[in-house]
């Protein structure tokens, strides 16, 4: 096994940690605020499309796709900052 190629350093989680360490505290707070606002907007869109689905104006897959996007967005945020909606 090559040095620096351990399982703990592989994957997107490690990449996000490295990026977070390179940011200043103010930059990190700004990124978290933007991601939270995006999550809030996605949640509102999901609710809107759920209502359209009930009225049979839109296919069901749109709200499911938005739900997946919200879940993935939350994975980018620390636990205490995750969107709860």
N, C-alpha and C positions, 0 to 999 in steps of 0.2 A: 504494500500500500504506500502511495506517495505521501510525503509530508504535506499537511494542509488540505488533504482531500478526505477528511473524516466526514462521517454521516451528519454530524452536528453542523457542519459548514455548508452542506448541500441544500439546494432548493430555494424557493422564494422567501421563506421565513428568514433565512440567514441574509439574503440580499437586502431585505427590508431593514433588518437590524443594522447592517453596515451603512445603509443610506441614512438611517436615523442618527447614527453616531456622527456622521459627517455634518449634519445640520446643527446650527446653533439652537439654543432653547427657544428663542423667539420664532425662528423659522419652523421648528417642530410644532410649536403651538399654532402657528398660522396654517400649517398643513392639516393638523387635526381639526381645526375649525372649518376649513374648507371641506374636508371629507365629511364631517358631521352635517354641514349644511346640504351637501349633495345627498346624503342619506335621507335627510328630512324631505327633500324635494322628491326623491325616488319613492318614498313611502306615500306621499300625497298622490303621485301619479298612479301608484299601485292601487290605492283606494278608488281613484277615479275610474280606472280600467276594470276593477272588480264590479263596480256599479254598471258600467257599460256592458260587461259580460252578462250580468243578471238581466239586463234589458235586451240581450242578444244583439247588441250593436257592434261588438268586437269579439274576436276569438279569445278563448280562455288562455291561450299561451302567452299573451302579452303580460297579464298580471303575474303569471308564474315566472316569466323572464325577469320582471322587475323585482320579484321576491328573491331570486337568485342573485341579482345585482346587489341588493341590500345586504344579503348575507356575506357576499365577497367583500363588500365595502367595509363591513364591520370587522372582518379579519385584518384589515389594514390598521385599525385603531386599537389603542390599548383598551383593556377591559373596562376601565373606569370611564372611558370616553365613548364607548360604543353607543350606537343609535338604538334607542329603545322606543319602538313605535308600533 
